[in-house]
Amino acid sequence: MQLILQTNCDEPQAGIGSMPTVLEATHPKLTVVRFHGRNVAEWNNAGDSDWREVRYLYEYSEAERVDWADHLTQLE
């Protein structure tokens, strides 16, 4: 059996190369969502040696978590 999986992604919309959130399940039994955070200020700051670590430093607000709860229900 071949499993084709699309990962849904949440990340800041920070210019060229940003992945928009697409709420579409591509498999009836499995959906993966990657929560990268929305740290726009550090997302594209590749000049710093630790940019890969700090770009993900982000705590989702209560409103963002509620939005994602609705999105997860939609993906279900």
N, C-alpha and C positions, 0 to 999 in steps of 0.2 A: 504494500500500500504506500502510495506517495502522499505526503502531507505538504500541501502548499499553504504557506502562512504569510500573511502580511502583518507586519508589526505596526500598530498605531503609535504615534509619537506625539508627546506634548513637549514643545520647546519654544523659546521666544522667537517671534518673527523679527529677525535681526538682519534683514537684508538678503542679498543673493546667497542661495544655498540653504535658506531656511526651509524646513519641512512643515507644510501646513498640516493641521490636524484633519484627518479624514476619518469620519466615523462610519466605517464600512467593514463589517465582518466578512472575511473571505473563507471561513471554515465554520461549519455548523457546531463544532464542539470545542474549538479553542481560539481564543483571541488574546494577543499579547499587547499590552500597552506599556510603553517606556516613558516614565516621568522624568524628564531631564531637568525640569524646573524652568523658570522664566527670567533668569538673571541676564537681562539684556545688556547691562553695563559691562559685563565680563565675557559675554558669549563669543565675541569676535576679537578678543584681546590676545591674539596669539604671540605678541611680542614678549610677554612675560614667561619666565621659565616654568611657572606653575599654572599656566592658563587652563590646562585640562582639568585640574582639580578645582579651581575657583569658579569655573564657568557653571558648575553644577551646584554651587552653594546657593540654595534657594529653599525657602519654606513656603509652601502653598498656604494661602489665606483660607479662612473658613468659606468664603464665597466661591473661591476656586475649587475647593474640595466638593462643595455642593454641586457646582456645575459638572464636575467630573463624575459624581455619583449618578447624575442624570445621563451623562454620556455613556457610562458603563451599562446602565439599564437599556439604553438604546442599542448598544452593541450586543447585549444578551439576546 
